[in-house]
Amino acid sequence: MPGTVLLLAASPVGKSRLVDAASVLPVLAAVPPAVLSGTDTANVVELADPLEPQAVLTRLRAVAATPGPLTVFIAGQLALDRRQHLPHLALARTTPATVRYTALPWQWIREEFRLRSPGSTTLLVDLHADAEAWGWLRTHALDSGRNNAVFGRIAPPPSRRTVAVPAYMKTIATILRSGWRPPVEQLHQQAFGRLGPDAYGDVVLTVPPAPVAVPGGFAPRPPYRPERPRPQTPDGGLVGAGGAPQVPAVGPPQPQDPHVQITAAVQAGRYQDADALALAHEQAATRAHGVASEQALHWSEVRADLAMFARDSARSCGIWLTVAETRLTAGQSPDAPAVEKAVDRAHHQWGQVRDKARAQELGSLLAQLRTRVPGRRPGALENVQKQLRELQATPF
């Protein structure tokens, strides 16, 4: 049966752009359609920097209705809307203030493919998250549907005034240009094997072909239960079952989520204020639950990400190293996901440190950790050792 391929590359224009998503399309377009799909023949639909969410939705519905295997390649930028804090794929006109209206809700992708037969849909994803979306990923998984195979990565925000490239997707395309498509799991592993140390801190998406017991993403979570909009009166009041306006119950004000306050500070560029607030919560959690508690370690991880947002890679790396050591000292296994994540994030941030003395100091600690926590990708320890030798050979 003929296959269908959707090539979707989208990112904002102007200052909001974090990644040049469309740069991967010429490389993908050079791959024969049958190789992109893994079928004898295939039809290809291409969307380059689309402007309107509804236009993308129309294409999604069209390819979702095809009966054969469907392969979707998505390169772009992940953002959160400010009202519901839900993930969206940023489009050409998207700005941080207009995500809700100009970006594509990620749940549309999940919902449009929901009724396809299990095992017939494969998503290959290369996303760069903005600061808010990266923080959201700390406690949420990117749900891409129960029945879909999902492989790829979500990278953290690039350095300031830097536009990243979809390196994972370009590597996928380069492998496929050989004219042979390996099984998608093997294709994914080969692509990551060719990426450099900058990819060690990425969120890796690996959901094998359906049927699977958990929805897409990188961690199990409850089934998705969509919330229907609550009917409102013209003045914004809630409507009861009989159509009469209801008066909301008045109770004591709820304390504001500190994550919301921290996000607001980051958006305003007040990184020191955000870190001070996170530090206060970290210290309170340590006093109440212990230094190795998940409550305290959560706030340590928040502070590590805040340092990354402030472009202080050395401090971010140091915090991630401390988190990893704390988890290991508390008895967590070296292959525990939280331990591996901490070491991978430390490795990624270490690669951004420009002060040679600090890089040597942190690199020595990272190398010691890598002997115990090699991670899922081969060559991580060798990469640290090689860079340390280069640092030592370079005069200050």
TORDO-91469 format. One record per residue (C-alpha): residue number from 1; x, y, z; residue in three letters. Coordinates in steps of 0.02 Angstrom, whole numbers, plus 50000, padded with zeros to 5 digits. Each point is the difference from the previous one (the first is absolute). Layout:
{pado NUM,{X,Y,Z},Ala}
...
This chain:
{pado 1,{50000,50000,50000},Met}
{pado 2,{50069,50174,49958},Pro}
{pado 3,{50062,50102,50145},Gly}
{pado 4,{49978,50184,50041},Thr}
{pado 5,{50133,50119,50063},Val}
{pado 6,{49973,50170,50080},Leu}
{pado 7,{50150,50116,50012},Leu}
{pado 8,{49960,50141,50122},Leu}
{pado 9,{50132,50131,50040},Ala}
{pado 10,{49943,50153,50096},Ala}
{pado 11,{50079,50138,50103},Ser}
{pado 12,{49966,50185,50030},Pro}
{pado 13,{50076,50139,49898},Val}
{pado 14,{50096,50138,50085},Gly}
{pado 15,{50068,50006,50177},Lys}
{pado 16,{49890,49858,50064},Ser}
{pado 17,{50086,49871,49888},Arg}
{pado 18,{50104,49872,50095},Leu}
{pado 19,{50029,49877,49858},Val}
{pado 20,{50007,50009,49811},Asp}
{pado 21,{49880,49856,49978},Ala}
{pado 22,{49972,50019,49813},Ala}
{pado 23,{50186,49976,49965},Ser}
{pado 24,{49973,49811,50015},Val}
{pado 25,{49871,49991,49861},Leu}
{pado 26,{50121,50001,49852},Pro}
{pado 27,{50094,49855,50079},Val}
{pado 28,{49840,49902,50031},Leu}
{pado 29,{49935,50041,49827},Ala}
{pado 30,{50155,49919,49925},Ala}
{pado 31,{49947,49832,50075},Val}
{pado 32,{49889,49893,49887},Pro}
{pado 33,{49820,49997,50065},Pro}
{pado 34,{50001,49810,50016},Ala}
{pado 35,{50153,50010,50114},Val}
{pado 36,{49921,50136,50107},Leu}
{pado 37,{49847,49891,50022},Ser}
{pado 38,{50078,49828,50004},Gly}
{pado 39,{49873,49939,49872},Thr}
{pado 40,{50010,49956,49815},Asp}
{pado 41,{49919,50165,49950},Thr}
{pado 42,{49949,50155,50096},Ala}
{pado 43,{49921,50172,49982},Asn}
{pado 44,{50087,50147,50082},Val}
{pado 45,{49917,50155,50073},Val}
{pado 46,{50116,50144,50047},Glu}
{pado 47,{49964,50149,50113},Leu}
{pado 48,{50139,50130,50015},Ala}
{pado 49,{49980,50138,50131},Asp}
{pado 50,{49809,50002,49992},Pro}
{pado 51,{49910,50157,50058},Leu}
{pado 52,{49832,49940,50065},Glu}
{pado 53,{49958,49860,50123},Pro}
{pado 54,{49841,49959,49906},Gln}
{pado 55,{50097,49972,49839},Ala}
{pado 56,{50112,49875,50089},Val}
{pado 57,{49847,49917,50078},Leu}
{pado 58,{49925,49976,49826},Thr}
{pado 59,{50156,49908,49943},Arg}
{pado 60,{50005,49896,50159},Leu}
{pado 61,{49821,49944,49970},Arg}
{pado 62,{50037,49958,49819},Ala}
{pado 63,{50149,49889,50039},Val}
{pado 64,{49913,49923,50150},Ala}
{pado 65,{49862,49939,49884},Ala}
{pado 66,{50119,49902,49889},Thr}
{pado 67,{49985,49811,50022},Pro}
{pado 68,{50183,49947,49988},Gly}
{pado 69,{50152,50029,50109},Pro}
{pado 70,{50027,50182,50049},Leu}
{pado 71,{50170,50074,50043},Thr}
{pado 72,{50006,50177,50070},Val}
{pado 73,{50163,50099,50011},Phe}
{pado 74,{49984,50153,50114},Ile}
{pado 75,{50138,50128,50025},Ala}
{pado 76,{49965,50158,50096},Gly}
{pado 77,{49982,50094,50161},Gln}
{pado 78,{49898,49955,50155},Leu}
{pado 79,{49912,50139,50096},Ala}
{pado 80,{49868,50017,50136},Leu}
{pado 81,{49847,50110,49993},Asp}
{pado 82,{49989,50119,50147},Arg}
{pado 83,{49820,49960,50046},Arg}
{pado 84,{49992,49810,50011},Gln}
{pado 85,{50187,49961,49996},His}
{pado 86,{49978,49868,49865},Leu}
{pado 87,{50133,49954,49871},Pro}
{pado 88,{49987,50071,49825},His}
{pado 89,{50103,49988,49841},Leu}
{pado 90,{50050,50180,49962},Ala}
{pado 91,{49959,50058,49823},Leu}
{pado 92,{50067,50143,49895},Ala}
{pado 93,{49897,50138,50085},Arg}
{pado 94,{50017,49934,50178},Thr}
{pado 95,{50069,50112,50138},Thr}
{pado 96,{50006,49960,50186},Pro}
{pado 97,{49843,50106,50026},Ala}
{pado 98,{49900,49923,49857},Thr}
{pado 99,{50035,49813,50019},Val}
{pado 100,{49817,49961,50039},Arg}
{pado 101,{49940,50079,49837},Tyr}
{pado 102,{50141,49977,49875},Thr}
{pado 103,{50080,49833,50045},Ala}
{pado 104,{49942,49821,49973},Leu}
{pado 105,{49940,49914,50160},Pro}
{pado 106,{50097,49838,50019},Trp}
{pado 107,{49840,49914,50053},Gln}
{pado 108,{49932,50027,49824},Trp}
{pado 109,{50136,49885,49935},Ile}
{pado 110,{49955,49869,50130},Arg}
{pado 111,{49813,50013,49971},Glu}
{pado 112,{50006,49996,49809},Glu}
{pado 113,{50098,49836,50003},Phe}
{pado 114,{49899,49926,50144},Arg}
{pado 115,{49884,49896,49890},Leu}
{pado 116,{50135,49927,49889},Arg}
{pado 117,{50033,49815,50022},Ser}
{pado 118,{50136,49958,50127},Pro}
{pado 119,{50172,49982,49924},Gly}
{pado 120,{49959,50095,49839},Ser}
{pado 121,{50070,50170,50053},Thr}
{pado 122,{50180,50049,50035},Thr}
{pado 123,{50057,50172,50058},Leu}
{pado 124,{50182,50055,49987},Leu}
{pado 125,{50019,50161,50100},Val}
{pado 126,{50140,50129,50018},Asp}
{pado 127,{49945,50144,50111},Leu}
{pado 128,{50085,50142,50093},His}
{pado 129,{49905,50058,50154},Ala}
{pado 130,{49992,50180,50057},Asp}
{pado 131,{50036,50039,50183},Ala}
{pado 132,{49822,49976,50060},Glu}
{pado 133,{49972,49839,49903},Ala}
{pado 134,{50166,49930,50062},Trp}
{pado 135,{49945,50030,50179},Gly}
{pado 136,{49832,49919,49963},Trp}
{pado 137,{50088,49844,49936},Leu}
{pado 138,{50076,49974,50172},Arg}
{pado 139,{49833,49941,50066},Thr}
{pado 140,{49903,49956,49842},His}
{pado 141,{50021,49884,49852},Ala}
{pado 142,{49962,50052,49823},Leu}
{pado 143,{49846,49894,49963},Asp}
{pado 144,{49999,49950,49816},Ser}
{pado 145,{49865,49867,50007},Gly}
{pado 146,{49976,49823,50062},Arg}
{pado 147,{50011,49910,49833},Asn}
{pado 148,{50148,50091,49921},Asn}
{pado 149,{50183,49957,49996},Ala}
{pado 150,{50097,50156,50050},Val}
{pado 151,{50188,50025,49986},Phe}
{pado 152,{50106,50155,50011},Gly}
{pado 153,{50062,50131,50120},Arg}
{pado 154,{49954,50163,50083},Ile}
{pado 155,{50149,50115,50023},Ala}
{pado 156,{50013,50142,50127},Pro}
{pado 157,{50003,50182,49944},Pro}
{pado 158,{50159,50043,49904},Pro}
{pado 159,{50120,50134,50058},Ser}
{pado 160,{49941,50179,49990},Arg}
{pado 161,{50000,50075,49825},Arg}
{pado 162,{50032,49827,49929},Thr}
{pado 163,{49884,49913,49877},Val}
{pado 164,{50019,49812,50015},Ala}
{pado 165,{49985,49873,49861},Val}
{pado 166,{49895,49840,50004},Pro}
{pado 167,{50155,49891,50011},Ala}
{pado 168,{49907,49841,50047},Tyr}
{pado 169,{49883,50013,49850},Met}
{pado 170,{50142,50043,49882},Lys}
{pado 171,{50092,49846,50061},Thr}
{pado 172,{49844,49894,49969},Ile}
{pado 173,{49990,50069,49823},Ala}
{pado 174,{50185,49969,49969},Thr}
{pado 175,{49981,49818,50053},Ile}
{pado 176,{49848,49977,49889},Leu}
{pado 177,{50088,50076,49849},Arg}
{pado 178,{50100,49839,49991},Ser}
{pado 179,{49843,49927,49922},Gly}
{pado 180,{49959,49877,50139},Trp}
{pado 181,{49888,50028,50150},Arg}
{pado 182,{50042,49895,50152},Pro}
{pado 183,{49865,49959,50129},Pro}
{pado 184,{49947,50163,50082},Val}
{pado 185,{50075,49953,50170},Glu}
{pado 186,{50167,49965,49917},Gln}
{pado 187,{49987,50160,49896},Leu}
{pado 188,{49973,50100,50159},His}
{pado 189,{50148,49919,50088},Gln}
{pado 190,{50114,50029,49851},Gln}
{pado 191,{49951,50184,49994},Ala}
{pado 192,{50037,50028,50184},Phe}
{pado 193,{50163,49906,49982},Gly}
{pado 194,{50058,50131,49874},Arg}
{pado 195,{49950,50152,50103},Leu}
{pado 196,{50134,50086,50102},Gly}
{pado 197,{50008,50040,50185},Pro}
{pado 198,{49876,50144,49982},Asp}
{pado 199,{49862,49869,49992},Ala}
{pado 200,{50037,49921,50169},Tyr}
{pado 201,{49878,50114,50090},Gly}
{pado 202,{49855,49972,49881},Asp}
{pado 203,{49835,49920,50046},Val}
{pado 204,{49999,49839,49898},Val}
{pado 205,{49834,49939,49930},Leu}
{pado 206,{49992,49812,49977},Thr}
{pado 207,{49828,49922,49988},Val}
{pado 208,{50006,49839,49898},Pro}
{pado 209,{49865,49952,49875},Pro}
{pado 210,{49827,49968,50072},Ala}
{pado 211,{49918,49915,50088},Pro}
{pado 212,{50080,50074,50154},Val}
{pado 213,{49936,50021,50176},Ala}
{pado 214,{50049,50182,50024},Val}
{pado 215,{49964,50154,49895},Pro}
{pado 216,{50141,50084,49907},Gly}
{pado 217,{50139,50097,50082},Gly}
{pado 218,{50141,49947,50114},Phe}
{pado 219,{49910,49956,50163},Ala}
{pado 220,{49838,49910,50048},Pro}
{pado 221,{49852,50108,50048},Arg}
{pado 222,{49812,49987,50019},Pro}
{pado 223,{49890,49987,49845},Pro}
{pado 224,{49954,50164,49919},Tyr}
{pado 225,{49829,50063,50050},Arg}
{pado 226,{49954,50154,49899},Pro}
{pado 227,{49912,50137,50096},Glu}
{pado 228,{49851,50076,49913},Arg}
{pado 229,{49980,50189,50008},Pro}
{pado 230,{49882,50051,50138},Arg}
{pado 231,{49851,50101,49937},Pro}
{pado 232,{49999,50181,50053},Gln}
{pado 233,{49877,50141,50008},Thr}
{pado 234,{50039,50157,49898},Pro}
{pado 235,{50079,50082,50151},Asp}
{pado 236,{50112,49851,50032},Gly}
{pado 237,{49900,49913,50138},Gly}
{pado 238,{49976,49812,50003},Leu}
{pado 239,{49837,49924,49939},Val}
{pado 240,{49910,49868,50104},Gly}
{pado 241,{49909,49845,49939},Ala}
{pado 242,{49837,50096,49977},Gly}
{pado 243,{50081,50143,49907},Gly}
{pado 244,{49998,50118,50149},Ala}
{pado 245,{50160,50090,50046},Pro}
{pado 246,{50094,49928,50147},Gln}
{pado 247,{50094,50101,50128},Val}
{pado 248,{50172,49924,50027},Pro}
{pado 249,{50033,49942,50176},Ala}
{pado 250,{50113,50118,50093},Val}
{pado 251,{50138,49920,50100},Gly}
{pado 252,{50169,50048,50068},Pro}
{pado 253,{50122,50056,49864},Pro}
{pado 254,{50112,49862,49939},Gln}
{pado 255,{50188,50028,50014},Pro}
{pado 256,{50080,50036,49832},Gln}
{pado 257,{50101,49861,49923},Asp}
{pado 258,{50183,50051,50020},Pro}
{pado 259,{50036,49928,49828},His}
{pado 260,{49886,50134,49926},Val}
{pado 261,{50095,50136,50093},Gln}
{pado 262,{50166,49929,49942},Ile}
{pado 263,{49941,49991,49820},Thr}
{pado 264,{49943,50181,50008},Ala}
{pado 265,{50171,50052,50067},Ala}
{pado 266,{50090,49906,49862},Val}
{pado 267,{49889,50080,49867},Gln}
{pado 268,{50045,50170,50072},Ala}
{pado 269,{50185,49958,49999},Gly}
{pado 270,{50010,50003,50192},Arg}
{pado 271,{50104,49841,50014},Tyr}
{pado 272,{50071,50042,50171},Gln}
{pado 273,{49827,50025,50073},Asp}
{pado 274,{49943,49835,49924},Ala}
{pado 275,{50150,49908,50071},Asp}
{pado 276,{49976,50079,50172},Ala}
{pado 277,{49820,49941,50005},Leu}
{pado 278,{50048,49824,49944},Ala}
{pado 279,{50142,49996,50128},Leu}
{pado 280,{49880,50047,50139},Ala}
{pado 281,{49886,49856,49954},His}
{pado 282,{50149,49882,49984},Glu}
{pado 283,{50059,50045,50175},Gln}
{pado 284,{49825,49981,50072},Ala}
{pado 285,{49981,49829,49919},Ala}
{pado 286,{50170,49947,50065},Thr}
{pado 287,{49953,50049,50178},Arg}
{pado 288,{49832,49911,49988},Ala}
{pado 289,{50045,49844,49901},His}
{pado 290,{50189,49983,49990},Gly}
{pado 291,{50132,50045,49873},Val}
{pado 292,{49972,49841,49897},Ala}
{pado 293,{49811,50015,49996},Ser}
{pado 294,{49910,50018,49834},Glu}
{pado 295,{49927,50163,50062},Gln}
{pado 296,{50172,50077,50029},Ala}
{pado 297,{50077,49925,49844},Leu}
{pado 298,{49857,50068,49895},His}
{pado 299,{50046,50177,50050},Trp}
{pado 300,{50184,49965,49969},Ser}
{pado 301,{49955,49948,49823},Glu}
{pado 302,{49896,50157,49980},Val}
{pado 303,{50151,50104,50051},Arg}
{pado 304,{50109,49906,49875},Ala}
{pado 305,{49880,50044,49861},Asp}
{pado 306,{49991,50180,50059},Leu}
{pado 307,{50189,50012,49989},Ala}
{pado 308,{49988,49934,49822},Met}
{pado 309,{49870,50131,49956},Phe}
{pado 310,{50116,50133,50073},Ala}
{pado 311,{50140,49931,49887},Arg}
{pado 312,{50104,49950,50152},Asp}
{pado 313,{50049,49829,49935},Ser}
{pado 314,{50133,49971,50133},Ala}
{pado 315,{49877,50024,50143},Arg}
{pado 316,{49868,49894,49913},Ser}
{pado 317,{50126,49861,49972},Cys}
{pado 318,{50056,50007,50181},Gly}
{pado 319,{49823,49987,50066},Ile}
{pado 320,{49960,49852,49887},Trp}
{pado 321,{50160,49914,50060},Leu}
{pado 322,{49946,50027,50180},Thr}
{pado 323,{49827,49931,49964},Val}
{pado 324,{50075,49844,49922},Ala}
{pado 325,{50120,49973,50145},Glu}
{pado 326,{49860,50025,50126},Thr}
{pado 327,{49890,49871,49914},Arg}
{pado 328,{50142,49874,49991},Leu}
{pado 329,{50048,50027,50182},Thr}
{pado 330,{49818,49972,50048},Ala}
{pado 331,{50009,49828,49921},Gly}
{pado 332,{49921,50030,49830},Gln}
{pado 333,{50063,49888,49861},Ser}
{pado 334,{50123,50071,49872},Pro}
{pado 335,{49877,49952,49863},Asp}
{pado 336,{49851,50083,50086},Ala}
{pado 337,{49920,50124,49878},Pro}
{pado 338,{50016,50146,50121},Ala}
{pado 339,{50186,49965,50026},Val}
{pado 340,{50035,49981,49815},Glu}
{pado 341,{49902,50159,49963},Lys}
{pado 342,{50102,50100,50125},Ala}
{pado 343,{50166,49940,49930},Val}
{pado 344,{49944,50027,49819},Asp}
{pado 345,{49943,50177,50040},Arg}
{pado 346,{50165,50034,50089},Ala}
{pado 347,{50093,49934,49848},His}
{pado 348,{49901,50113,49884},His}
{pado 349,{50030,50155,50106},Gln}
{pado 350,{50185,49959,50020},Trp}
{pado 351,{50018,50008,49812},Gly}
{pado 352,{49942,50182,50008},Gln}
{pado 353,{50126,50057,50132},Val}
{pado 354,{50125,50123,49924},Arg}
{pado 355,{50111,50032,50151},Asp}
{pado 356,{50140,49872,49980},Lys}
{pado 357,{50046,49986,50184},Ala}
{pado 358,{49818,49974,50049},Arg}
{pado 359,{49976,49879,49856},Ala}
{pado 360,{50148,49895,50059},Gln}
{pado 361,{49936,49998,50179},Glu}
{pado 362,{49824,49949,49951},Leu}
{pado 363,{50062,49880,49867},Gly}
{pado 364,{50102,49902,50127},Ser}
{pado 365,{49845,49979,50109},Leu}
{pado 366,{49896,49953,49848},Leu}
{pado 367,{50127,49870,49945},Ala}
{pado 368,{49992,49919,50172},Gln}
{pado 369,{49811,49995,49990},Leu}
{pado 370,{50003,49930,49823},Arg}
{pado 371,{50100,49849,50060},Thr}
{pado 372,{49851,49956,50109},Arg}
{pado 373,{49860,50070,49891},Val}
{pado 374,{50048,49969,49817},Pro}
{pado 375,{49823,50037,49940},Gly}
{pado 376,{49904,49925,49856},Arg}
{pado 377,{50108,50068,49859},Arg}
{pado 378,{50170,49922,49966},Pro}
{pado 379,{50156,50106,50010},Gly}
{pado 380,{49947,50124,50134},Ala}
{pado 381,{50149,49967,50115},Leu}
{pado 382,{50121,50000,49853},Glu}
{pado 383,{49928,50166,49944},Asn}
{pado 384,{50034,50080,50170},Val}
{pado 385,{50176,49929,50008},Gln}
{pado 386,{50039,50060,49824},Lys}
{pado 387,{49942,50177,50036},Gln}
{pado 388,{50096,50002,50164},Leu}
{pado 389,{50160,49952,49907},Arg}
{pado 390,{49969,50141,49876},Glu}
{pado 391,{49973,50123,50141},Leu}
{pado 392,{50161,49947,50085},Gln}
{pado 393,{50096,50017,49838},Ala}
{pado 394,{49934,50176,49967},Thr}
{pado 395,{50095,50141,50087},Pro}
{pado 396,{49895,50118,50106},Phe}
